[in-house]
């Protein structure tokens, strides 16, 4: 959940959207969004997560546990590391 929250936060900031705006557009509370972004939320419905991801231009994908990252994931991770440097 922590990684998902980080991705959501980074994309929200990239789009220059406040937590309050994103929460309002997706029908969740700002507090829930904040907890999701920090990875500390204890319970959130999958429909809410999908609405947030859809609004930010992402989709939810499922893969087997322990599967190695895809080339796209490795590339995105590398690009994110470059932006942080």
N, C-alpha and C positions, 0 to 999 in steps of 0.2 A: 504494500500500500504506500510505503514511503516513496518509492520510485515513481509510482503513478502520480502522487501528489506533487512531486518535484517537476514532472513533465507538464502537468496542468499549470502550475505556477509560472514556469518559464514561458509557456505559450501565451498565457494571459498577459504577462508583462510585455511580451513581444508585440502583442496586439494593442498594448496600452489601454487595457480594460481594468477597471477597479474590481476588487472583490465584490463590492456592493452591486455593481452593474452586472457582472457575470451571474451572481446569485439571483438577481431579479429576472434576468433573461432566461434562466434555466429552472426557476421555480424552487430554489432551495434557499436556506437561510445563509447569510454571510458567515455566521459562526460555523455552520457545517462545512462550508467551502474552505474556511481558514483551517479547520481541523483536518480536512482532507489534504490540503496543500502541505501541511506539516507532518502528515503521516500519523496523526494521533487520534483520528476519528475511530470510534469503537464500533459503529454500526451505520451503514449507509446502503440504501437500496441500489441494486444494479441499474435500474431505470434512471435514477438520478445521475449516476456516473456516466451512463451512455449519453444522456442529454448534455452534460458538460463537455464530454469528449466531442460529440457531434457539433456543438456550437463552436468549439475551437478547431474544428477541421480534422479531428482524429477519429479513429474507429478502434473498437476493442477487438483484439485478436487472442486466440487461445492456441497454446502449443504444449506439447508434453513437458512435464516437469523435468528439469535437468537437461533439457535440450540446449545445445550451444546456441549463442546468439546468431542471428542472420547477418549477412554482409551489410544489409541496410542498417541494422541496429548498431553494428560496429562502426559504420561510417558516421551515423548520427552522434554516437558517443564521442568519437574523435573530434567532430566539428564542435560539439558542446565544450569539450576540453580546451579547444583552441580559443573559443570565445571567452572563456574564463581567464585565460592567460593574458 
